[in-house]
Amino acid sequence: MDKRYYNAESLARAIREFENEYDISSEELHARYTAGDEVDGVPRFEQHVWASFYEDVLRLTNGAGIERSEVVTRVGQALTCAA
């Protein structure tokens, strides 16, 4: 069995995929998920996975999270829209 490892950066990339797909920030998703509020259009299991990844990023970075530069965010959005 192959072992696979993750770090804060790889989790942040996965989180950005959720954010791009559902057009909601991880911070907002996490707040709503932990409050028990429904997030329309996001399946409950995906909410759970997303919130868990977000919590792991915070844990791995001692609460700092991953800083995203504005240009990288815009480039990611442009690539997503290009499809």
KOLGU-4560 file (N, C-alpha, C; in nm, 3 decimals, padded with zeros to 5 digits):
<recs>
<n_xx: 00.084 n_yy: -00.118 n_zz: 00.000 ca_xx: 00.000 ca_yy: 00.000 ca_zz: 00.000 c_xx: 00.088 c_yy: 00.124 c_zz: 00.000 mol: A seq: 1 type: MET>
<n_xx: 00.061 n_yy: 00.213 n_zz: -00.091 ca_xx: 00.134 ca_yy: 00.339 ca_zz: -00.097 c_xx: 00.085 c_yy: 00.432 c_zz: 00.012 mol: A seq: 2 type: ASP>
<n_xx: 00.178 n_yy: 00.494 n_zz: 00.080 ca_xx: 00.142 ca_yy: 00.595 ca_zz: 00.178 c_xx: 00.144 c_yy: 00.730 c_zz: 00.110 mol: A seq: 3 type: LYS>
<n_xx: 00.046 n_yy: 00.810 n_zz: 00.139 ca_xx: 00.040 ca_yy: 00.945 ca_zz: 00.083 c_xx: 00.036 c_yy: 01.043 c_zz: 00.199 mol: A seq: 4 type: ARG>
<n_xx: 00.106 n_yy: 01.152 n_zz: 00.181 ca_xx: 00.116 ca_yy: 01.252 ca_zz: 00.285 c_xx: 00.062 c_yy: 01.385 c_zz: 00.234 mol: A seq: 5 type: TYR>
<n_xx: 00.014 n_yy: 01.464 n_zz: 00.325 ca_xx: -00.031 ca_yy: 01.597 ca_zz: 00.287 c_xx: 00.030 c_yy: 01.698 c_zz: 00.382 mol: A seq: 6 type: TYR>
<n_xx: 00.029 n_yy: 01.823 n_zz: 00.337 ca_xx: 00.075 ca_yy: 01.932 ca_zz: 00.421 c_xx: -00.024 c_yy: 02.048 c_zz: 00.404 mol: A seq: 7 type: ASN>
<n_xx: 00.004 n_yy: 02.156 n_zz: 00.469 ca_xx: -00.089 ca_yy: 02.270 ca_zz: 00.465 c_xx: -00.106 c_yy: 02.322 c_zz: 00.322 mol: A seq: 8 type: ALA>
<n_xx: 00.001 n_yy: 02.323 n_zz: 00.245 ca_xx: -00.007 ca_yy: 02.375 ca_zz: 00.108 c_xx: -00.092 c_yy: 02.286 c_zz: 00.020 mol: A seq: 9 type: GLU>
<n_xx: -00.075 n_yy: 02.154 n_zz: 00.031 ca_xx: -00.156 ca_yy: 02.065 ca_zz: -00.053 c_xx: -00.303 c_yy: 02.069 c_zz: -00.012 mol: A seq: 10 type: SER>
<n_xx: -00.330 n_yy: 02.081 n_zz: 00.116 ca_xx: -00.469 ca_yy: 02.096 ca_zz: 00.161 c_xx: -00.528 c_yy: 02.228 c_zz: 00.113 mol: A seq: 11 type: LEU>
<n_xx: -00.447 n_yy: 02.333 n_zz: 00.114 ca_xx: -00.494 ca_yy: 02.464 ca_zz: 00.067 c_xx: -00.531 c_yy: 02.457 c_zz: -00.081 mol: A seq: 12 type: ALA>
<n_xx: -00.454 n_yy: 02.383 n_zz: -00.159 ca_xx: -00.489 ca_yy: 02.367 ca_zz: -00.301 c_xx: -00.624 c_yy: 02.296 c_zz: -00.315 mol: A seq: 13 type: ARG>
<n_xx: -00.646 n_yy: 02.194 n_zz: -00.234 ca_xx: -00.774 ca_yy: 02.122 ca_zz: -00.238 c_xx: -00.889 c_yy: 02.214 c_zz: -00.196 mol: A seq: 14 type: ALA>
<n_xx: -00.864 n_yy: 02.295 n_zz: -00.095 ca_xx: -00.966 ca_yy: 02.389 ca_zz: -00.047 c_xx: -01.001 c_yy: 02.490 c_zz: -00.156 mol: A seq: 15 type: ILE>
<n_xx: -00.901 n_yy: 02.536 n_zz: -00.229 ca_xx: -00.928 ca_yy: 02.632 ca_zz: -00.338 c_xx: -01.017 c_yy: 02.570 c_zz: -00.445 mol: A seq: 16 type: ARG>
<n_xx: -01.004 n_yy: 02.439 n_zz: -00.466 ca_xx: -01.093 ca_yy: 02.370 ca_zz: -00.561 c_xx: -01.238 c_yy: 02.379 c_zz: -00.513 mol: A seq: 17 type: GLU>
<n_xx: -01.261 n_yy: 02.355 n_zz: -00.385 ca_xx: -01.396 ca_yy: 02.370 ca_zz: -00.331 c_xx: -01.445 c_yy: 02.513 c_zz: -00.346 mol: A seq: 18 type: PHE>
<n_xx: -01.360 n_yy: 02.610 n_zz: -00.312 ca_xx: -01.400 ca_yy: 02.750 ca_zz: -00.320 c_xx: -01.437 c_yy: 02.789 c_zz: -00.463 mol: A seq: 19 type: GLU>
<n_xx: -01.356 n_yy: 02.744 n_zz: -00.559 ca_xx: -01.385 ca_yy: 02.775 ca_zz: -00.699 c_xx: -01.514 c_yy: 02.707 c_zz: -00.746 mol: A seq: 20 type: ASN>
<n_xx: -01.534 n_yy: 02.585 n_zz: -00.703 ca_xx: -01.653 ca_yy: 02.510 ca_zz: -00.747 c_xx: -01.781 c_yy: 02.569 c_zz: -00.690 mol: A seq: 21 type: GLU>
<n_xx: -01.778 n_yy: 02.607 n_zz: -00.563 ca_xx: -01.901 ca_yy: 02.649 ca_zz: -00.495 c_xx: -01.910 c_yy: 02.799 c_zz: -00.470 mol: A seq: 22 type: TYR>
<n_xx: -01.808 n_yy: 02.874 n_zz: -00.507 ca_xx: -01.808 ca_yy: 03.020 ca_zz: -00.497 c_xx: -01.842 c_yy: 03.069 c_zz: -00.356 mol: A seq: 23 type: ASP>
<n_xx: -01.774 n_yy: 03.010 n_zz: -00.259 ca_xx: -01.788 ca_yy: 03.051 ca_zz: -00.119 c_xx: -01.651 c_yy: 03.034 c_zz: -00.054 mol: A seq: 24 type: ILE>
<n_xx: -01.616 n_yy: 03.122 n_zz: 00.037 ca_xx: -01.486 ca_yy: 03.111 ca_zz: 00.103 c_xx: -01.487 c_yy: 02.998 c_zz: 00.205 mol: A seq: 25 type: SER>
<n_xx: -01.371 n_yy: 02.947 n_zz: 00.232 ca_xx: -01.359 ca_yy: 02.841 ca_zz: 00.332 c_xx: -01.398 c_yy: 02.891 c_zz: 00.470 mol: A seq: 26 type: SER>
<n_xx: -01.364 n_yy: 03.017 n_zz: 00.498 ca_xx: -01.400 ca_yy: 03.074 ca_zz: 00.627 c_xx: -01.551 c_yy: 03.076 c_zz: 00.646 mol: A seq: 27 type: GLU>
<n_xx: -01.624 n_yy: 03.118 n_zz: 00.542 ca_xx: -01.770 ca_yy: 03.123 ca_zz: 00.551 c_xx: -01.828 c_yy: 02.982 c_zz: 00.560 mol: A seq: 28 type: GLU>
<n_xx: -01.778 n_yy: 02.893 n_zz: 00.476 ca_xx: -01.827 ca_yy: 02.754 ca_zz: 00.480 c_xx: -01.806 c_yy: 02.697 c_zz: 00.619 mol: A seq: 29 type: LEU>
<n_xx: -01.687 n_yy: 02.714 n_zz: 00.675 ca_xx: -01.657 ca_yy: 02.657 ca_zz: 00.805 c_xx: -01.747 c_yy: 02.714 c_zz: 00.914 mol: A seq: 30 type: HIS>
<n_xx: -01.767 n_yy: 02.844 n_zz: 00.912 ca_xx: -01.853 ca_yy: 02.907 ca_zz: 01.013 c_xx: -01.995 c_yy: 02.853 c_zz: 01.004 mol: A seq: 31 type: ALA>
<n_xx: -02.046 n_yy: 02.841 n_zz: 00.885 ca_xx: -02.183 ca_yy: 02.792 ca_zz: 00.867 c_xx: -02.192 c_yy: 02.643 c_zz: 00.901 mol: A seq: 32 type: ARG>
<n_xx: -02.094 n_yy: 02.566 n_zz: 00.861 ca_xx: -02.093 ca_yy: 02.423 ca_zz: 00.889 c_xx: -02.089 c_yy: 02.396 c_zz: 01.040 mol: A seq: 33 type: TYR>
<n_xx: -02.000 n_yy: 02.465 n_zz: 01.111 ca_xx: -01.988 ca_yy: 02.442 ca_zz: 01.255 c_xx: -02.109 c_yy: 02.493 c_zz: 01.332 mol: A seq: 34 type: THR>
<n_xx: -02.179 n_yy: 02.591 n_zz: 01.273 ca_xx: -02.303 ca_yy: 02.641 ca_zz: 01.336 c_xx: -02.421 c_yy: 02.550 c_zz: 01.307 mol: A seq: 35 type: ALA>
<n_xx: -02.400 n_yy: 02.452 n_zz: 01.217 ca_xx: -02.507 ca_yy: 02.361 ca_zz: 01.182 c_xx: -02.601 c_yy: 02.413 c_zz: 01.076 mol: A seq: 36 type: GLY>
<n_xx: -02.562 n_yy: 02.525 n_zz: 01.013 ca_xx: -02.644 ca_yy: 02.583 ca_zz: 00.907 c_xx: -02.623 c_yy: 02.507 c_zz: 00.776 mol: A seq: 37 type: ASP>
<n_xx: -02.728 n_yy: 02.499 n_zz: 00.697 ca_xx: -02.716 ca_yy: 02.438 ca_zz: 00.565 c_xx: -02.645 c_yy: 02.535 c_zz: 00.470 mol: A seq: 38 type: GLU>
<n_xx: -02.567 n_yy: 02.480 n_zz: 00.382 ca_xx: -02.503 ca_yy: 02.558 ca_zz: 00.276 c_xx: -02.563 c_yy: 02.508 c_zz: 00.146 mol: A seq: 39 type: VAL>
<n_xx: -02.653 n_yy: 02.586 n_zz: 00.090 ca_xx: -02.724 ca_yy: 02.546 ca_zz: -00.030 c_xx: -02.627 c_yy: 02.512 c_zz: -00.143 mol: A seq: 40 type: ASP>
<n_xx: -02.655 n_yy: 02.402 n_zz: -00.210 ca_xx: -02.576 ca_yy: 02.364 ca_zz: -00.327 c_xx: -02.450 c_yy: 02.287 c_zz: -00.298 mol: A seq: 41 type: GLY>
<n_xx: -02.414 n_yy: 02.271 n_zz: -00.169 ca_xx: -02.294 ca_yy: 02.195 ca_zz: -00.133 c_xx: -02.340 c_yy: 02.070 c_zz: -00.057 mol: A seq: 42 type: VAL>
<n_xx: -02.317 n_yy: 01.952 n_zz: -00.116 ca_xx: -02.357 ca_yy: 01.830 ca_zz: -00.047 c_xx: -02.297 c_yy: 01.821 c_zz: 00.094 mol: A seq: 43 type: PRO>
<n_xx: -02.371 n_yy: 01.764 n_zz: 00.185 ca_xx: -02.330 ca_yy: 01.759 ca_zz: 00.326 c_xx: -02.193 c_yy: 01.691 c_zz: 00.344 mol: A seq: 44 type: ARG>
<n_xx: -02.170 n_yy: 01.582 n_zz: 00.272 ca_xx: -02.042 ca_yy: 01.513 ca_zz: 00.286 c_xx: -01.928 c_yy: 01.604 c_zz: 00.241 mol: A seq: 45 type: PHE>
<n_xx: -01.947 n_yy: 01.677 n_zz: 00.131 ca_xx: -01.843 ca_yy: 01.768 ca_zz: 00.084 c_xx: -01.822 c_yy: 01.882 c_zz: 00.183 mol: A seq: 46 type: GLU>
<n_xx: -01.928 n_yy: 01.927 n_zz: 00.249 ca_xx: -01.912 ca_yy: 02.028 ca_zz: 00.354 c_xx: -01.822 c_yy: 01.974 c_zz: 00.464 mol: A seq: 47 type: GLN>
<n_xx: -01.846 n_yy: 01.849 n_zz: 00.502 ca_xx: -01.767 ca_yy: 01.786 ca_zz: 00.609 c_xx: -01.618 c_yy: 01.776 c_zz: 00.569 mol: A seq: 48 type: HIS>
<n_xx: -01.593 n_yy: 01.728 n_zz: 00.446 ca_xx: -01.455 ca_yy: 01.714 ca_zz: 00.399 c_xx: -01.387 c_yy: 01.850 c_zz: 00.394 mol: A seq: 49 type: VAL>
<n_xx: -01.456 n_yy: 01.947 n_zz: 00.336 ca_xx: -01.403 ca_yy: 02.082 ca_zz: 00.320 c_xx: -01.370 c_yy: 02.142 c_zz: 00.457 mol: A seq: 50 type: TRP>
<n_xx: -01.464 n_yy: 02.134 n_zz: 00.550 ca_xx: -01.443 ca_yy: 02.190 ca_zz: 00.684 c_xx: -01.326 c_yy: 02.119 c_zz: 00.753 mol: A seq: 51 type: ALA>
<n_xx: -01.315 n_yy: 01.990 n_zz: 00.734 ca_xx: -01.204 ca_yy: 01.914 ca_zz: 00.794 c_xx: -01.070 c_yy: 01.956 c_zz: 00.736 mol: A seq: 52 type: SER>
<n_xx: -01.064 n_yy: 01.974 n_zz: 00.603 ca_xx: -00.940 ca_yy: 02.020 ca_zz: 00.541 c_xx: -00.903 c_yy: 02.159 c_zz: 00.595 mol: A seq: 53 type: PHE>
<n_xx: -01.002 n_yy: 02.246 n_zz: 00.606 ca_xx: -00.978 ca_yy: 02.382 ca_zz: 00.655 c_xx: -00.923 c_yy: 02.377 c_zz: 00.798 mol: A seq: 54 type: TYR>
<n_xx: -00.983 n_yy: 02.293 n_zz: 00.883 ca_xx: -00.936 ca_yy: 02.280 ca_zz: 01.021 c_xx: -00.793 c_yy: 02.227 c_zz: 01.025 mol: A seq: 55 type: GLU>
<n_xx: -00.761 n_yy: 02.133 n_zz: 00.937 ca_xx: -00.625 ca_yy: 02.079 ca_zz: 00.932 c_xx: -00.525 c_yy: 02.186 c_zz: 00.888 mol: A seq: 56 type: ASP>
<n_xx: -00.562 n_yy: 02.269 n_zz: 00.792 ca_xx: -00.473 ca_yy: 02.378 ca_zz: 00.751 c_xx: -00.445 c_yy: 02.468 c_zz: 00.870 mol: A seq: 57 type: VAL>
<n_xx: -00.549 n_yy: 02.504 n_zz: 00.943 ca_xx: -00.530 ca_yy: 02.589 ca_zz: 01.061 c_xx: -00.443 c_yy: 02.521 c_zz: 01.165 mol: A seq: 58 type: LEU>
<n_xx: -00.465 n_yy: 02.391 n_zz: 01.186 ca_xx: -00.385 ca_yy: 02.316 ca_zz: 01.283 c_xx: -00.239 c_yy: 02.311 c_zz: 01.241 mol: A seq: 59 type: ARG>
<n_xx: -00.216 n_yy: 02.284 n_zz: 01.113 ca_xx: -00.079 ca_yy: 02.270 ca_zz: 01.063 c_xx: -00.003 c_yy: 02.403 c_zz: 01.057 mol: A seq: 60 type: LEU>
<n_xx: -00.075 n_yy: 02.513 n_zz: 01.057 ca_xx: -00.011 ca_yy: 02.645 ca_zz: 01.049 c_xx: -00.028 c_yy: 02.724 c_zz: 01.178 mol: A seq: 61 type: THR>
<n_xx: -00.061 n_yy: 02.655 n_zz: 01.286 ca_xx: -00.083 ca_yy: 02.719 ca_zz: 01.416 c_xx: -00.183 c_yy: 02.834 c_zz: 01.407 mol: A seq: 62 type: ASN>
<n_xx: -00.288 n_yy: 02.812 n_zz: 01.328 ca_xx: -00.395 ca_yy: 02.910 ca_zz: 01.317 c_xx: -00.374 c_yy: 03.020 c_zz: 01.217 mol: A seq: 63 type: GLY>
<n_xx: -00.257 n_yy: 03.023 n_zz: 01.152 ca_xx: -00.227 ca_yy: 03.130 ca_zz: 01.058 c_xx: -00.293 c_yy: 03.110 c_zz: 00.922 mol: A seq: 64 type: ALA>
<n_xx: -00.316 n_yy: 02.986 n_zz: 00.883 ca_xx: -00.370 ca_yy: 02.959 ca_zz: 00.750 c_xx: -00.263 c_yy: 02.981 c_zz: 00.644 mol: A seq: 65 type: GLY>
<n_xx: -00.305 n_yy: 02.967 n_zz: 00.521 ca_xx: -00.215 ca_yy: 02.986 ca_zz: 00.408 c_xx: -00.247 c_yy: 03.119 c_zz: 00.343 mol: A seq: 66 type: ILE>
<n_xx: -00.147 n_yy: 03.203 n_zz: 00.334 ca_xx: -00.167 ca_yy: 03.333 ca_zz: 00.271 c_xx: -00.170 c_yy: 03.315 c_zz: 00.120 mol: A seq: 67 type: GLU>
<n_xx: -00.272 n_yy: 03.372 n_zz: 00.060 ca_xx: -00.284 ca_yy: 03.366 ca_zz: -00.086 c_xx: -00.260 c_yy: 03.504 c_zz: -00.142 mol: A seq: 68 type: ARG>
<n_xx: -00.175 n_yy: 03.509 n_zz: -00.240 ca_xx: -00.156 ca_yy: 03.639 ca_zz: -00.303 c_xx: -00.275 c_yy: 03.666 c_zz: -00.394 mol: A seq: 69 type: SER>
<n_xx: -00.309 n_yy: 03.790 n_zz: -00.407 ca_xx: -00.424 ca_yy: 03.830 ca_zz: -00.488 c_xx: -00.408 c_yy: 03.786 c_zz: -00.632 mol: A seq: 70 type: GLU>
<n_xx: -00.288 n_yy: 03.794 n_zz: -00.685 ca_xx: -00.268 ca_yy: 03.757 ca_zz: -00.825 c_xx: -00.289 c_yy: 03.607 c_zz: -00.846 mol: A seq: 71 type: VAL>
<n_xx: -00.245 n_yy: 03.525 n_zz: -00.752 ca_xx: -00.264 ca_yy: 03.381 ca_zz: -00.765 c_xx: -00.412 c_yy: 03.347 c_zz: -00.761 mol: A seq: 72 type: VAL>
<n_xx: -00.487 n_yy: 03.415 n_zz: -00.677 ca_xx: -00.631 ca_yy: 03.393 ca_zz: -00.671 c_xx: -00.696 c_yy: 03.429 c_zz: -00.805 mol: A seq: 73 type: THR>
<n_xx: -00.658 n_yy: 03.542 n_zz: -00.861 ca_xx: -00.715 ca_yy: 03.585 ca_zz: -00.990 c_xx: -00.676 c_yy: 03.490 c_zz: -01.102 mol: A seq: 74 type: ARG>
<n_xx: -00.552 n_yy: 03.442 n_zz: -01.102 ca_xx: -00.508 ca_yy: 03.348 ca_zz: -01.204 c_xx: -00.589 c_yy: 03.219 c_zz: -01.193 mol: A seq: 75 type: VAL>
<n_xx: -00.609 n_yy: 03.171 n_zz: -01.072 ca_xx: -00.689 ca_yy: 03.050 ca_zz: -01.053 c_xx: -00.831 c_yy: 03.068 c_zz: -01.104 mol: A seq: 76 type: GLY>
<n_xx: -00.888 n_yy: 03.182 n_zz: -01.078 ca_xx: -01.024 ca_yy: 03.210 ca_zz: -01.126 c_xx: -01.026 c_yy: 03.219 c_zz: -01.277 mol: A seq: 77 type: GLN>
<n_xx: -00.926 n_yy: 03.280 n_zz: -01.336 ca_xx: -00.921 ca_yy: 03.292 ca_zz: -01.482 c_xx: -00.910 c_yy: 03.154 c_zz: -01.547 mol: A seq: 78 type: ALA>
<n_xx: -00.828 n_yy: 03.068 n_zz: -01.490 ca_xx: -00.813 ca_yy: 02.932 ca_zz: -01.545 c_xx: -00.942 c_yy: 02.853 c_zz: -01.530 mol: A seq: 79 type: LEU>
<n_xx: -01.012 n_yy: 02.871 n_zz: -01.420 ca_xx: -01.137 ca_yy: 02.802 ca_zz: -01.398 c_xx: -01.242 c_yy: 02.848 c_zz: -01.497 mol: A seq: 80 type: THR>
<n_xx: -01.246 n_yy: 02.978 n_zz: -01.525 ca_xx: -01.345 ca_yy: 03.035 ca_zz: -01.616 c_xx: -01.316 c_yy: 03.001 c_zz: -01.761 mol: A seq: 81 type: CYS>
<n_xx: -01.191 n_yy: 02.971 n_zz: -01.791 ca_xx: -01.152 ca_yy: 02.948 ca_zz: -01.930 c_xx: -01.209 c_yy: 02.818 c_zz: -01.987 mol: A seq: 82 type: ALA>
<n_xx: -01.248 n_yy: 02.728 n_zz: -01.903 ca_xx: -01.295 ca_yy: 02.596 ca_zz: -01.949 c_xx: -01.425 c_yy: 02.602 c_zz: -02.017 mol: A seq: 83 type: ALA>
</recs>
